[in-house]
Amino acid sequence: MMNRLIYIFFLWVYALFYALAGCNHFLSTAAYYVIMPDWLPAPGFLIYFSGLLEIILGLSLLFKKSRKIAAVMIILMLIAFMPAHIYMIQKAPFMLGQIRVTQLIAWLRLPFQLLFIGWARYYYFKE
């Protein structure tokens, strides 16, 4: 019983993390332009699309019928976001709103991407 409660708690944490991160694409759009690689086309569209995708996938995790596909799509999305994280490393130091992103901070973001991929993988195999 306790394991199930822990599972549900962290599922909600993970789902809300994506839903809120997706909302942030609409609330702090300018910050995403700063970390968008120059070579990607239509940055505004990609910022809003990825935000909408994060919201949909985060909420989809909460439903058993869509959890497995949402987990796979989150993994693919995180892989697709890797160029932005690499671009941040190359661009650092820079200001992201009020935050100064150094190379160290940019590098530290990469292991979190692996953690988030592993977290999605867990929900894929758990269902």
N, C-alpha and C positions, 0 to 999 in steps of 0.2 A: 504494500500500500504506500509506504513512504517513497519507494523508488518511483512509483507512478506519479506521485505529487511533485517530486523533483523533476521528472521528465516533463511534466506539463508546465511547471514554472519556467524552466529554461526554454521550452518551446515558445512560450509567450514572450519571454525576453528577446529571443532571437527574431521572432516574427515582428514584434513592435520595433526592434532596432531597425529592421528594413523599412517598415512603414514610415517611421519617423525620419529616417535618412532620406527616403524618397520625397517626403514632404519638404525637407530642407532644400531639395533641388529647386522647388518653386519659391521658397522664402528667401534663399541666399544664392540666387542664380549667378550673380556677379562673381562669387567666390569660385564657382565651377568653371567659369571662363578662364580663370587664372591657371587652373591645373589641366585644362584641355590641350592636348598636343596640337601644335599648329597645323600638322599635316592631315588632321581629321576634318572631313567636310561637314558643313552645317552644324557648327558647335551648339547653337541654340537649340536646334531640334534634338540633338543627342543628349543635351543636358535634361531637357524636359522629358524625353522618351525614357531615359534611364531612370529618372525619378519616378515616373509612372510605373515603370517595370518593377522597381524596388517596392513600391506600395502594393501592387498586385501580387507579387511573389511573396512578400512578407505576410499578407493577409491569407494567401492560399495555403501557407504552412499550417494555419489553424484548423483546416478541414482535412480529415483523414483521406477523403477521396482525391484531393489535389496535392497532398503533402509530398508524395514521391516525385511527381513531375515538377513541383515547385522547387524541391531540393536540387534536382538536376539542373533546372534553369538558373538557380542561384549560383551553382558551381560554374556554369558556362558564362554567366554574367560577370562573376568575379575574375575569371580568366580574361574576358574581354576588357575589363577595367585595368588590367596589368600595364598596358602602355601608358595610361595616365599616371600610374604610380612610378614607373620608370622615368617618365617625363619630369615628375616632381623632383626626383633625385638629380637629374641633369640640370634642372632650372634653379635649384636651391643655391643660395638662400633667396627667399622672396617672402613677401607679406601675403597672407591669406586672411583678409579682413584685419583683425587686430592681432593675429598670431604670426610671429616670424617663424617660417618653416626653414630650418637648417637642413643640411645634408643628413645629419644624424637622425633628425625627426623623420625625414623622408625615407631613409633606410629602415627605420623602425616600423614604418607602416607595412612593409612587405611581409614580415612574419604574421602580422594580424590577418592578412589576406589568406595565408595558409591555414590559420586557425579557423577563419570563417568558412573556408572550403571544407575543412574537416568536420566542422559543426553541421554543415548542410549534408555532407556524406553520412554522418551519423543518422540524421532523420530519414535519409533515403533507405538505409539498410535496416533501420529500426521498424519501419512499416512493412 
